[in-house]
Amino acid sequence: MSEQKRFTLRMDSDLFKEIEKRAEVNKRSIAKEIEFLLEKHIKEESKDSDNA
């Protein structure tokens, strides 16, 4: 397993509330929800660039 890094992330409060709702629905912490969404976006973007 790769090493985890800690950092501060500032975001719009409305975006935070949306992520907070999604995290609750998905039974994840807010940090894990953000990590999930970032990984999903990166994978989708990689697929798109592979198909270009």
mmCIF entry with sequence, helices, sheets and N, C-alpha, C, O atoms, coordinates in Angstrom:
data_MODEL
# 
_entry.id   MODEL 
# 
_entity.id                         1 
_entity.type                       polymer 
_entity.pdbx_number_of_molecules   1 
# 
_entity_poly.entity_id                      1 
_entity_poly.type                           'polypeptide(L)' 
_entity_poly.nstd_linkage                   no 
_entity_poly.nstd_monomer                   no 
_entity_poly.pdbx_seq_one_letter_code       MSEQKRFTLRMDSDLFKEIEKRAEVNKRSIAKEIEFLLEKHIKEESKDSDNA 
_entity_poly.pdbx_seq_one_letter_code_can   MSEQKRFTLRMDSDLFKEIEKRAEVNKRSIAKEIEFLLEKHIKEESKDSDNA 
_entity_poly.pdbx_strand_id                 A 
# 
loop_
_entity_poly_seq.entity_id 
_entity_poly_seq.num 
_entity_poly_seq.mon_id 
_entity_poly_seq.hetero 
1 1  MET n 
1 2  SER n 
1 3  GLU n 
1 4  GLN n 
1 5  LYS n 
1 6  ARG n 
1 7  PHE n 
1 8  THR n 
1 9  LEU n 
1 10 ARG n 
1 11 MET n 
1 12 ASP n 
1 13 SER n 
1 14 ASP n 
1 15 LEU n 
1 16 PHE n 
1 17 LYS n 
1 18 GLU n 
1 19 ILE n 
1 20 GLU n 
1 21 LYS n 
1 22 ARG n 
1 23 ALA n 
1 24 GLU n 
1 25 VAL n 
1 26 ASN n 
1 27 LYS n 
1 28 ARG n 
1 29 SER n 
1 30 ILE n 
1 31 ALA n 
1 32 LYS n 
1 33 GLU n 
1 34 ILE n 
1 35 GLU n 
1 36 PHE n 
1 37 LEU n 
1 38 LEU n 
1 39 GLU n 
1 40 LYS n 
1 41 HIS n 
1 42 ILE n 
1 43 LYS n 
1 44 GLU n 
1 45 GLU n 
1 46 SER n 
1 47 LYS n 
1 48 ASP n 
1 49 SER n 
1 50 ASP n 
1 51 ASN n 
1 52 ALA n 
# 
_struct_asym.id          A 
_struct_asym.entity_id   1 
# 
loop_
_struct_conf.conf_type_id 
_struct_conf.id 
_struct_conf.pdbx_PDB_helix_id 
_struct_conf.beg_label_comp_id 
_struct_conf.beg_label_asym_id 
_struct_conf.beg_label_seq_id 
_struct_conf.pdbx_beg_PDB_ins_code 
_struct_conf.end_label_comp_id 
_struct_conf.end_label_asym_id 
_struct_conf.end_label_seq_id 
_struct_conf.pdbx_end_PDB_ins_code 
_struct_conf.beg_auth_comp_id 
_struct_conf.beg_auth_asym_id 
_struct_conf.beg_auth_seq_id 
_struct_conf.end_auth_comp_id 
_struct_conf.end_auth_asym_id 
_struct_conf.end_auth_seq_id 
_struct_conf.pdbx_PDB_helix_class 
_struct_conf.details 
_struct_conf.pdbx_PDB_helix_length 
HELX_P HELX_P1 AA1 SER A 13 ? VAL A 25 ? SER A 13 VAL A 25 1 ? 13 
HELX_P HELX_P2 AA2 ILE A 30 ? ASP A 50 ? ILE A 30 ASP A 50 1 ? 21 
# 
_struct_conf_type.id          HELX_P 
_struct_conf_type.criteria    ? 
_struct_conf_type.reference   ? 
# 
loop_
_atom_site.group_PDB 
_atom_site.id 
_atom_site.type_symbol 
_atom_site.label_atom_id 
_atom_site.label_alt_id 
_atom_site.label_comp_id 
_atom_site.label_asym_id 
_atom_site.label_entity_id 
_atom_site.label_seq_id 
_atom_site.pdbx_PDB_ins_code 
_atom_site.Cartn_x 
_atom_site.Cartn_y 
_atom_site.Cartn_z 
_atom_site.occupancy 
_atom_site.B_iso_or_equiv 
_atom_site.pdbx_formal_charge 
_atom_site.auth_seq_id 
_atom_site.auth_comp_id 
_atom_site.auth_asym_id 
_atom_site.auth_atom_id 
_atom_site.pdbx_PDB_model_num 
ATOM 1   N N  . MET A 1 1  ? 0.837   -1.180 0.000   1.00 0.00 ? 1  MET A N  1 
ATOM 2   C CA . MET A 1 1  ? 0.000   0.000  0.000   1.00 0.00 ? 1  MET A CA 1 
ATOM 3   C C  . MET A 1 1  ? 0.883   1.246  0.000   1.00 0.00 ? 1  MET A C  1 
ATOM 4   O O  . MET A 1 1  ? 1.900   1.295  0.692   1.00 0.00 ? 1  MET A O  1 
ATOM 5   N N  . SER A 1 2  ? 0.488   2.245  -0.777  1.00 0.00 ? 2  SER A N  1 
ATOM 6   C CA . SER A 1 2  ? 1.310   3.444  -0.858  1.00 0.00 ? 2  SER A CA 1 
ATOM 7   C C  . SER A 1 2  ? 1.142   4.320  0.384   1.00 0.00 ? 2  SER A C  1 
ATOM 8   O O  . SER A 1 2  ? 0.146   4.241  1.102   1.00 0.00 ? 2  SER A O  1 
ATOM 9   N N  . GLU A 1 3  ? 2.129   5.137  0.600   1.00 0.00 ? 3  GLU A N  1 
ATOM 10  C CA . GLU A 1 3  ? 2.130   6.032  1.755   1.00 0.00 ? 3  GLU A CA 1 
ATOM 11  C C  . GLU A 1 3  ? 1.062   7.111  1.586   1.00 0.00 ? 3  GLU A C  1 
ATOM 12  O O  . GLU A 1 3  ? 0.874   7.634  0.488   1.00 0.00 ? 3  GLU A O  1 
ATOM 13  N N  . GLN A 1 4  ? 0.377   7.436  2.651   1.00 0.00 ? 4  GLN A N  1 
ATOM 14  C CA . GLN A 1 4  ? -0.647  8.482  2.593   1.00 0.00 ? 4  GLN A CA 1 
ATOM 15  C C  . GLN A 1 4  ? -0.032  9.824  2.954   1.00 0.00 ? 4  GLN A C  1 
ATOM 16  O O  . GLN A 1 4  ? 0.818   9.914  3.840   1.00 0.00 ? 4  GLN A O  1 
ATOM 17  N N  . LYS A 1 5  ? -0.471  10.867 2.256   1.00 0.00 ? 5  LYS A N  1 
ATOM 18  C CA . LYS A 1 5  ? -0.005  12.231 2.499   1.00 0.00 ? 5  LYS A CA 1 
ATOM 19  C C  . LYS A 1 5  ? -1.139  13.050 3.092   1.00 0.00 ? 5  LYS A C  1 
ATOM 20  O O  . LYS A 1 5  ? -2.304  12.841 2.754   1.00 0.00 ? 5  LYS A O  1 
ATOM 21  N N  . ARG A 1 6  ? -0.813  13.954 3.950   1.00 0.00 ? 6  ARG A N  1 
ATOM 22  C CA . ARG A 1 6  ? -1.796  14.833 4.585   1.00 0.00 ? 6  ARG A CA 1 
ATOM 23  C C  . ARG A 1 6  ? -1.604  16.244 4.033   1.00 0.00 ? 6  ARG A C  1 
ATOM 24  O O  . ARG A 1 6  ? -0.476  16.713 3.876   1.00 0.00 ? 6  ARG A O  1 
ATOM 25  N N  . PHE A 1 7  ? -2.727  16.916 3.740   1.00 0.00 ? 7  PHE A N  1 
ATOM 26  C CA . PHE A 1 7  ? -2.655  18.297 3.288   1.00 0.00 ? 7  PHE A CA 1 
ATOM 27  C C  . PHE A 1 7  ? -3.967  19.009 3.604   1.00 0.00 ? 7  PHE A C  1 
ATOM 28  O O  . PHE A 1 7  ? -4.974  18.369 3.910   1.00 0.00 ? 7  PHE A O  1 
ATOM 29  N N  . THR A 1 8  ? -3.944  20.320 3.527   1.00 0.00 ? 8  THR A N  1 
ATOM 30  C CA . THR A 1 8  ? -5.133  21.129 3.777   1.00 0.00 ? 8  THR A CA 1 
ATOM 31  C C  . THR A 1 8  ? -5.791  21.456 2.447   1.00 0.00 ? 8  THR A C  1 
ATOM 32  O O  . THR A 1 8  ? -5.114  21.799 1.477   1.00 0.00 ? 8  THR A O  1 
ATOM 33  N N  . LEU A 1 9  ? -7.097  21.348 2.407   1.00 0.00 ? 9  LEU A N  1 
ATOM 34  C CA . LEU A 1 9  ? -7.852  21.643 1.190   1.00 0.00 ? 9  LEU A CA 1 
ATOM 35  C C  . LEU A 1 9  ? -8.931  22.657 1.527   1.00 0.00 ? 9  LEU A C  1 
ATOM 36  O O  . LEU A 1 9  ? -9.750  22.430 2.418   1.00 0.00 ? 9  LEU A O  1 
ATOM 37  N N  . ARG A 1 10 ? -8.930  23.762 0.822   1.00 0.00 ? 10 ARG A N  1 
ATOM 38  C CA . ARG A 1 10 ? -9.970  24.777 1.011   1.00 0.00 ? 10 ARG A CA 1 
ATOM 39  C C  . ARG A 1 10 ? -10.923 24.684 -0.164  1.00 0.00 ? 10 ARG A C  1 
ATOM 40  O O  . ARG A 1 10 ? -10.495 24.529 -1.308  1.00 0.00 ? 10 ARG A O  1 
ATOM 41  N N  . MET A 1 11 ? -12.226 24.779 0.119   1.00 0.00 ? 11 MET A N  1 
ATOM 42  C CA . MET A 1 11 ? -13.215 24.714 -0.954  1.00 0.00 ? 11 MET A CA 1 
ATOM 43  C C  . MET A 1 11 ? -14.441 25.524 -0.586  1.00 0.00 ? 11 MET A C  1 
ATOM 44  O O  . MET A 1 11 ? -14.653 25.876 0.575   1.00 0.00 ? 11 MET A O  1 
ATOM 45  N N  . ASP A 1 12 ? -15.231 25.807 -1.582  1.00 0.00 ? 12 ASP A N  1 
ATOM 46  C CA . ASP A 1 12 ? -16.482 26.525 -1.411  1.00 0.00 ? 12 ASP A CA 1 
ATOM 47  C C  . ASP A 1 12 ? -17.385 25.744 -0.453  1.00 0.00 ? 12 ASP A C  1 
ATOM 48  O O  . ASP A 1 12 ? -17.438 24.515 -0.511  1.00 0.00 ? 12 ASP A O  1 
ATOM 49  N N  . SER A 1 13 ? -18.084 26.446 0.415   1.00 0.00 ? 13 SER A N  1 
ATOM 50  C CA . SER A 1 13 ? -18.913 25.770 1.418   1.00 0.00 ? 13 SER A CA 1 
ATOM 51  C C  . SER A 1 13 ? -20.054 24.974 0.792   1.00 0.00 ? 13 SER A C  1 
ATOM 52  O O  . SER A 1 13 ? -20.450 23.945 1.340   1.00 0.00 ? 13 SER A O  1 
ATOM 53  N N  . ASP A 1 14 ? -20.592 25.422 -0.340  1.00 0.00 ? 14 ASP A N  1 
ATOM 54  C CA . ASP A 1 14 ? -21.652 24.661 -1.010  1.00 0.00 ? 14 ASP A CA 1 
ATOM 55  C C  . ASP A 1 14 ? -21.120 23.334 -1.548  1.00 0.00 ? 14 ASP A C  1 
ATOM 56  O O  . ASP A 1 14 ? -21.793 22.307 -1.458  1.00 0.00 ? 14 ASP A O  1 
ATOM 57  N N  . LEU A 1 15 ? -19.916 23.359 -2.105  1.00 0.00 ? 15 LEU A N  1 
ATOM 58  C CA . LEU A 1 15 ? -19.294 22.125 -2.586  1.00 0.00 ? 15 LEU A CA 1 
ATOM 59  C C  . LEU A 1 15 ? -19.035 21.182 -1.415  1.00 0.00 ? 15 LEU A C  1 
ATOM 60  O O  . LEU A 1 15 ? -19.271 19.979 -1.519  1.00 0.00 ? 15 LEU A O  1 
ATOM 61  N N  . PHE A 1 16 ? -18.555 21.723 -0.315  1.00 0.00 ? 16 PHE A N  1 
ATOM 62  C CA . PHE A 1 16 ? -18.311 20.902 0.871   1.00 0.00 ? 16 PHE A CA 1 
ATOM 63  C C  . PHE A 1 16 ? -19.593 20.230 1.346   1.00 0.00 ? 16 PHE A C  1 
ATOM 64  O O  . PHE A 1 16 ? -19.589 19.045 1.682   1.00 0.00 ? 16 PHE A O  1 
ATOM 65  N N  . LYS A 1 17 ? -20.686 20.979 1.374   1.00 0.00 ? 17 LYS A N  1 
ATOM 66  C CA . LYS A 1 17 ? -21.971 20.415 1.810   1.00 0.00 ? 17 LYS A CA 1 
ATOM 67  C C  . LYS A 1 17 ? -22.404 19.276 0.897   1.00 0.00 ? 17 LYS A C  1 
ATOM 68  O O  . LYS A 1 17 ? -22.924 18.266 1.371   1.00 0.00 ? 17 LYS A O  1 
ATOM 69  N N  . GLU A 1 18 ? -22.194 19.429 -0.407  1.00 0.00 ? 18 GLU A N  1 
ATOM 70  C CA . GLU A 1 18 ? -22.555 18.374 -1.361  1.00 0.00 ? 18 GLU A CA 1 
ATOM 71  C C  . GLU A 1 18 ? -21.712 17.122 -1.118  1.00 0.00 ? 18 GLU A C  1 
ATOM 72  O O  . GLU A 1 18 ? -22.238 16.009 -1.122  1.00 0.00 ? 18 GLU A O  1 
ATOM 73  N N  . ILE A 1 19 ? -20.426 17.297 -0.911  1.00 0.00 ? 19 ILE A N  1 
ATOM 74  C CA . ILE A 1 19 ? -19.548 16.155 -0.632  1.00 0.00 ? 19 ILE A CA 1 
ATOM 75  C C  . ILE A 1 19 ? -19.931 15.508 0.694   1.00 0.00 ? 19 ILE A C  1 
ATOM 76  O O  . ILE A 1 19 ? -19.911 14.284 0.820   1.00 0.00 ? 19 ILE A O  1 
ATOM 77  N N  . GLU A 1 20 ? -20.274 16.321 1.669   1.00 0.00 ? 20 GLU A N  1 
ATOM 78  C CA . GLU A 1 20 ? -20.699 15.810 2.975   1.00 0.00 ? 20 GLU A CA 1 
ATOM 79  C C  . GLU A 1 20 ? -21.949 14.935 2.829   1.00 0.00 ? 20 GLU A C  1 
ATOM 80  O O  . GLU A 1 20 ? -22.037 13.874 3.447   1.00 0.00 ? 20 GLU A O  1 
ATOM 81  N N  . LYS A 1 21 ? -22.913 15.375 2.014   1.00 0.00 ? 21 LYS A N  1 
ATOM 82  C CA . LYS A 1 21 ? -24.131 14.586 1.766   1.00 0.00 ? 21 LYS A CA 1 
ATOM 83  C C  . LYS A 1 21 ? -23.796 13.263 1.090   1.00 0.00 ? 21 LYS A C  1 
ATOM 84  O O  . LYS A 1 21 ? -24.283 12.206 1.491   1.00 0.00 ? 21 LYS A O  1 
ATOM 85  N N  . ARG A 1 22 ? -22.951 13.334 0.049   1.00 0.00 ? 22 ARG A N  1 
ATOM 86  C CA . ARG A 1 22 ? -22.565 12.111 -0.667  1.00 0.00 ? 22 ARG A CA 1 
ATOM 87  C C  . ARG A 1 22 ? -21.843 11.137 0.255   1.00 0.00 ? 22 ARG A C  1 
ATOM 88  O O  . ARG A 1 22 ? -22.079 9.930  0.200   1.00 0.00 ? 22 ARG A O  1 
ATOM 89  N N  . ALA A 1 23 ? -20.972 11.659 1.096   1.00 0.00 ? 23 ALA A N  1 
ATOM 90  C CA . ALA A 1 23 ? -20.225 10.811 2.030   1.00 0.00 ? 23 ALA A CA 1 
ATOM 91  C C  . ALA A 1 23 ? -21.179 10.087 2.968   1.00 0.00 ? 23 ALA A C  1 
ATOM 92  O O  . ALA A 1 23 ? -20.999 8.902  3.250   1.00 0.00 ? 23 ALA A O  1 
ATOM 93  N N  . GLU A 1 24 ? -22.181 10.787 3.446   1.00 0.00 ? 24 GLU A N  1 
ATOM 94  C CA . GLU A 1 24 ? -23.153 10.172 4.351   1.00 0.00 ? 24 GLU A CA 1 
ATOM 95  C C  . GLU A 1 24 ? -23.934 9.071  3.639   1.00 0.00 ? 24 GLU A C  1 
ATOM 96  O O  . GLU A 1 24 ? -24.109 7.983  4.187   1.00 0.00 ? 24 GLU A O  1 
ATOM 97  N N  . VAL A 1 25 ? -24.403 9.343  2.428   1.00 0.00 ? 25 VAL A N  1 
ATOM 98  C CA . VAL A 1 25 ? -25.155 8.351  1.650   1.00 0.00 ? 25 VAL A CA 1 
ATOM 99  C C  . VAL A 1 25 ? -24.295 7.117  1.376   1.00 0.00 ? 25 VAL A C  1 
ATOM 100 O O  . VAL A 1 25 ? -24.774 5.986  1.458   1.00 0.00 ? 25 VAL A O  1 
ATOM 101 N N  . ASN A 1 26 ? -23.023 7.346  1.051   1.00 0.00 ? 26 ASN A N  1 
ATOM 102 C CA . ASN A 1 26 ? -22.112 6.252  0.704   1.00 0.00 ? 26 ASN A CA 1 
ATOM 103 C C  . ASN A 1 26 ? -21.409 5.640  1.910   1.00 0.00 ? 26 ASN A C  1 
ATOM 104 O O  . ASN A 1 26 ? -20.576 4.745  1.767   1.00 0.00 ? 26 ASN A O  1 
ATOM 105 N N  . LYS A 1 27 ? -21.753 6.133  3.101   1.00 0.00 ? 27 LYS A N  1 
ATOM 106 C CA . LYS A 1 27 ? -21.164 5.629  4.350   1.00 0.00 ? 27 LYS A CA 1 
ATOM 107 C C  . LYS A 1 27 ? -19.631 5.692  4.328   1.00 0.00 ? 27 LYS A C  1 
ATOM 108 O O  . LYS A 1 27 ? -18.940 4.736  4.679   1.00 0.00 ? 27 LYS A O  1 
ATOM 109 N N  . ARG A 1 28 ? -19.130 6.861  3.899   1.00 0.00 ? 28 ARG A N  1 
ATOM 110 C CA . ARG A 1 28 ? -17.693 7.124  3.885   1.00 0.00 ? 28 ARG A CA 1 
ATOM 111 C C  . ARG A 1 28 ? -17.428 8.384  4.701   1.00 0.00 ? 28 ARG A C  1 
ATOM 112 O O  . ARG A 1 28 ? -18.320 9.203  4.919   1.00 0.00 ? 28 ARG A O  1 
ATOM 113 N N  . SER A 1 29 ? -16.199 8.516  5.141   1.00 0.00 ? 29 SER A N  1 
ATOM 114 C CA . SER A 1 29 ? -15.801 9.791  5.739   1.00 0.00 ? 29 SER A CA 1 
ATOM 115 C C  . SER A 1 29 ? -15.712 10.822 4.614   1.00 0.00 ? 29 SER A C  1 
ATOM 116 O O  . SER A 1 29 ? -15.656 10.465 3.437   1.00 0.00 ? 29 SER A O  1 
ATOM 117 N N  . ILE A 1 30 ? -15.700 12.076 4.980   1.00 0.00 ? 30 ILE A N  1 
ATOM 118 C CA . ILE A 1 30 ? -15.582 13.125 3.962   1.00 0.00 ? 30 ILE A CA 1 
ATOM 119 C C  . ILE A 1 30 ? -14.256 12.980 3.221   1.00 0.00 ? 30 ILE A C  1 
ATOM 120 O O  . ILE A 1 30 ? -14.210 13.127 2.000   1.00 0.00 ? 30 ILE A O  1 
ATOM 121 N N  . ALA A 1 31 ? -13.191 12.696 3.943   1.00 0.00 ? 31 ALA A N  1 
ATOM 122 C CA . ALA A 1 31 ? -11.880 12.528 3.310   1.00 0.00 ? 31 ALA A CA 1 
ATOM 123 C C  . ALA A 1 31 ? -11.893 11.371 2.311   1.00 0.00 ? 31 ALA A C  1 
ATOM 124 O O  . ALA A 1 31 ? -11.354 11.493 1.211   1.00 0.00 ? 31 ALA A O  1 
ATOM 125 N N  . LYS A 1 32 ? -12.508 10.249 2.693   1.00 0.00 ? 32 LYS A N  1 
ATOM 126 C CA . LYS A 1 32 ? -12.568 9.092  1.791   1.00 0.00 ? 32 LYS A CA 1 
ATOM 127 C C  . LYS A 1 32 ? -13.464 9.374  0.590   1.00 0.00 ? 32 LYS A C  1 
ATOM 128 O O  . LYS A 1 32 ? -13.202 8.882  -0.507  1.00 0.00 ? 32 LYS A O  1 
ATOM 129 N N  . GLU A 1 33 ? -14.514 10.158 0.788   1.00 0.00 ? 33 GLU A N  1 
ATOM 130 C CA . GLU A 1 33 ? -15.389 10.518 -0.332  1.00 0.00 ? 33 GLU A CA 1 
ATOM 131 C C  . GLU A 1 33 ? -14.633 11.388 -1.331  1.00 0.00 ? 33 GLU A C  1 
ATOM 132 O O  . GLU A 1 33 ? -14.745 11.184 -2.540  1.00 0.00 ? 33 GLU A O  1 
ATOM 133 N N  . ILE A 1 34 ? -13.870 12.345 -0.839  1.00 0.00 ? 34 ILE A N  1 
ATOM 134 C CA . ILE A 1 34 ? -13.062 13.191 -1.724  1.00 0.00 ? 34 ILE A CA 1 
ATOM 135 C C  . ILE A 1 34 ? -12.045 12.340 -2.470  1.00 0.00 ? 34 ILE A C  1 
ATOM 136 O O  . ILE A 1 34 ? -11.856 12.510 -3.674  1.00 0.00 ? 34 ILE A O  1 
ATOM 137 N N  . GLU A 1 35 ? -11.388 11.425 -1.764  1.00 0.00 ? 35 GLU A N  1 
ATOM 138 C CA . GLU A 1 35 ? -10.414 10.530 -2.395  1.00 0.00 ? 35 GLU A CA 1 
ATOM 139 C C  . GLU A 1 35 ? -11.091 9.681  -3.472  1.00 0.00 ? 35 GLU A C  1 
ATOM 140 O O  . GLU A 1 35 ? -10.549 9.525  -4.566  1.00 0.00 ? 35 GLU A O  1 
ATOM 141 N N  . PHE A 1 36 ? -12.266 9.134  -3.173  1.00 0.00 ? 36 PHE A N  1 
ATOM 142 C CA . PHE A 1 36 ? -13.015 8.327  -4.129  1.00 0.00 ? 36 PHE A CA 1 
ATOM 143 C C  . PHE A 1 36 ? -13.346 9.140  -5.381  1.00 0.00 ? 36 PHE A C  1 
ATOM 144 O O  . PHE A 1 36 ? -13.142 8.672  -6.502  1.00 0.00 ? 36 PHE A O  1 
ATOM 145 N N  . LEU A 1 37 ? -13.855 10.350 -5.190  1.00 0.00 ? 37 LEU A N  1 
ATOM 146 C CA . LEU A 1 37 ? -14.242 11.188 -6.324  1.00 0.00 ? 37 LEU A CA 1 
ATOM 147 C C  . LEU A 1 37 ? -13.036 11.576 -7.180  1.00 0.00 ? 37 LEU A C  1 
ATOM 148 O O  . LEU A 1 37 ? -13.127 11.603 -8.407  1.00 0.00 ? 37 LEU A O  1 
ATOM 149 N N  . LEU A 1 38 ? -11.914 11.873 -6.538  1.00 0.00 ? 38 LEU A N  1 
ATOM 150 C CA . LEU A 1 38 ? -10.702 12.205 -7.293  1.00 0.00 ? 38 LEU A CA 1 
ATOM 151 C C  . LEU A 1 38 ? -10.208 11.012 -8.105  1.00 0.00 ? 38 LEU A C  1 
ATOM 152 O O  . LEU A 1 38 ? -9.864  11.158 -9.278  1.00 0.00 ? 38 LEU A O  1 
ATOM 153 N N  . GLU A 1 39 ? -10.171 9.833  -7.485  1.00 0.00 ? 39 GLU A N  1 
ATOM 154 C CA . GLU A 1 39 ? -9.730  8.631  -8.199  1.00 0.00 ? 39 GLU A CA 1 
ATOM 155 C C  . GLU A 1 39 ? -10.649 8.327  -9.374  1.00 0.00 ? 39 GLU A C  1 
ATOM 156 O O  . GLU A 1 39 ? -10.180 7.991  -10.461 1.00 0.00 ? 39 GLU A O  1 
ATOM 157 N N  . LYS A 1 40 ? -11.953 8.443  -9.160  1.00 0.00 ? 40 LYS A N  1 
ATOM 158 C CA . LYS A 1 40 ? -12.934 8.194  -10.218 1.00 0.00 ? 40 LYS A CA 1 
ATOM 159 C C  . LYS A 1 40 ? -12.722 9.160  -11.384 1.00 0.00 ? 40 LYS A C  1 
ATOM 160 O O  . LYS A 1 40 ? -12.727 8.747  -12.544 1.00 0.00 ? 40 LYS A O  1 
ATOM 161 N N  . HIS A 1 41 ? -12.539 10.415 -11.082 1.00 0.00 ? 41 HIS A N  1 
ATOM 162 C CA . HIS A 1 41 ? -12.331 11.421 -12.127 1.00 0.00 ? 41 HIS A CA 1 
ATOM 163 C C  . HIS A 1 41 ? -11.050 11.139 -12.920 1.00 0.00 ? 41 HIS A C  1 
ATOM 164 O O  . HIS A 1 41 ? -11.045 11.216 -14.149 1.00 0.00 ? 41 HIS A O  1 
ATOM 165 N N  . ILE A 1 42 ? -9.983  10.816 -12.221 1.00 0.00 ? 42 ILE A N  1 
ATOM 166 C CA . ILE A 1 42 ? -8.709  10.545 -12.886 1.00 0.00 ? 42 ILE A CA 1 
ATOM 167 C C  . ILE A 1 42 ? -8.821  9.323  -13.789 1.00 0.00 ? 42 ILE A C  1 
ATOM 168 O O  . ILE A 1 42 ? -8.301  9.337  -14.905 1.00 0.00 ? 42 ILE A O  1 
ATOM 169 N N  . LYS A 1 43 ? -9.494  8.258  -13.327 1.00 0.00 ? 43 LYS A N  1 
ATOM 170 C CA . LYS A 1 43 ? -9.675  7.059  -14.150 1.00 0.00 ? 43 LYS A CA 1 
ATOM 171 C C  . LYS A 1 43 ? -10.494 7.372  -15.393 1.00 0.00 ? 43 LYS A C  1 
ATOM 172 O O  . LYS A 1 43 ? -10.153 6.927  -16.490 1.00 0.00 ? 43 LYS A O  1 
ATOM 173 N N  . GLU A 1 44 ? -11.579 8.139  -15.229 1.00 0.00 ? 44 GLU A N  1 
ATOM 174 C CA . GLU A 1 44 ? -12.420 8.499  -16.371 1.00 0.00 ? 44 GLU A CA 1 
ATOM 175 C C  . GLU A 1 44 ? -11.657 9.366  -17.362 1.00 0.00 ? 44 GLU A C  1 
ATOM 176 O O  . GLU A 1 44 ? -11.792 9.194  -18.574 1.00 0.00 ? 44 GLU A O  1 
ATOM 177 N N  . GLU A 1 45 ? -10.864 10.287 -16.858 1.00 0.00 ? 45 GLU A N  1 
ATOM 178 C CA . GLU A 1 45 ? -10.074 11.155 -17.723 1.00 0.00 ? 45 GLU A CA 1 
ATOM 179 C C  . GLU A 1 45 ? -9.020  10.343 -18.478 1.00 0.00 ? 45 GLU A C  1 
ATOM 180 O O  . GLU A 1 45 ? -8.751  10.608 -19.650 1.00 0.00 ? 45 GLU A O  1 
ATOM 181 N N  . SER A 1 46 ? -8.429  9.360  -17.812 1.00 0.00 ? 46 SER A N  1 
ATOM 182 C CA . SER A 1 46 ? -7.437  8.498  -18.460 1.00 0.00 ? 46 SER A CA 1 
ATOM 183 C C  . SER A 1 46 ? -8.074  7.687  -19.579 1.00 0.00 ? 46 SER A C  1 
ATOM 184 O O  . SER A 1 46 ? -7.483  7.529  -20.647 1.00 0.00 ? 46 SER A O  1 
ATOM 185 N N  . LYS A 1 47 ? -9.291  7.168  -19.337 1.00 0.00 ? 47 LYS A N  1 
ATOM 186 C CA . LYS A 1 47 ? -10.010 6.423  -20.376 1.00 0.00 ? 47 LYS A CA 1 
ATOM 187 C C  . LYS A 1 47 ? -10.277 7.304  -21.575 1.00 0.00 ? 47 LYS A C  1 
ATOM 188 O O  . LYS A 1 47 ? -10.092 6.880  -22.716 1.00 0.00 ? 47 LYS A O  1 
ATOM 189 N N  . ASP A 1 48 ? -10.715 8.539  -21.325 1.00 0.00 ? 48 ASP A N  1 
ATOM 190 C CA . ASP A 1 48 ? -11.018 9.474  -22.406 1.00 0.00 ? 48 ASP A CA 1 
ATOM 191 C C  . ASP A 1 48 ? -9.780  9.782  -23.234 1.00 0.00 ? 48 ASP A C  1 
ATOM 192 O O  . ASP A 1 48 ? -9.862  9.849  -24.461 1.00 0.00 ? 48 ASP A O  1 
ATOM 193 N N  . SER A 1 49 ? -8.634  9.971  -22.588 1.00 0.00 ? 49 SER A N  1 
ATOM 194 C CA . SER A 1 49 ? -7.415  10.283 -23.331 1.00 0.00 ? 49 SER A CA 1 
ATOM 195 C C  . SER A 1 49 ? -6.902  9.056  -24.083 1.00 0.00 ? 49 SER A C  1 
ATOM 196 O O  . SER A 1 49 ? -6.268  9.201  -25.128 1.00 0.00 ? 49 SER A O  1 
ATOM 197 N N  . ASP A 1 50 ? -7.163  7.851  -23.572 1.00 0.00 ? 50 ASP A N  1 
ATOM 198 C CA . ASP A 1 50 ? -6.770  6.626  -24.275 1.00 0.00 ? 50 ASP A CA 1 
ATOM 199 C C  . ASP A 1 50 ? -7.604  6.417  -25.531 1.00 0.00 ? 50 ASP A C  1 
ATOM 200 O O  . ASP A 1 50 ? -7.114  5.864  -26.515 1.00 0.00 ? 50 ASP A O  1 
ATOM 201 N N  . ASN A 1 51 ? -8.853  6.854  -25.506 1.00 0.00 ? 51 ASN A N  1 
ATOM 202 C CA . ASN A 1 51 ? -9.758  6.680  -26.643 1.00 0.00 ? 51 ASN A CA 1 
ATOM 203 C C  . ASN A 1 51 ? -9.639  7.804  -27.664 1.00 0.00 ? 51 ASN A C  1 
ATOM 204 O O  . ASN A 1 51 ? -10.274 7.740  -28.716 1.00 0.00 ? 51 ASN A O  1 
ATOM 205 N N  . ALA A 1 52 ? -8.854  8.817  -27.386 1.00 0.00 ? 52 ALA A N  1 
ATOM 206 C CA . ALA A 1 52 ? -8.735  9.965  -28.301 1.00 0.00 ? 52 ALA A CA 1 
ATOM 207 C C  . ALA A 1 52 ? -7.816  9.669  -29.454 1.00 0.00 ? 52 ALA A C  1 
ATOM 208 O O  . ALA A 1 52 ? -7.607  10.526 -30.312 1.00 0.00 ? 52 ALA A O  1 
# 
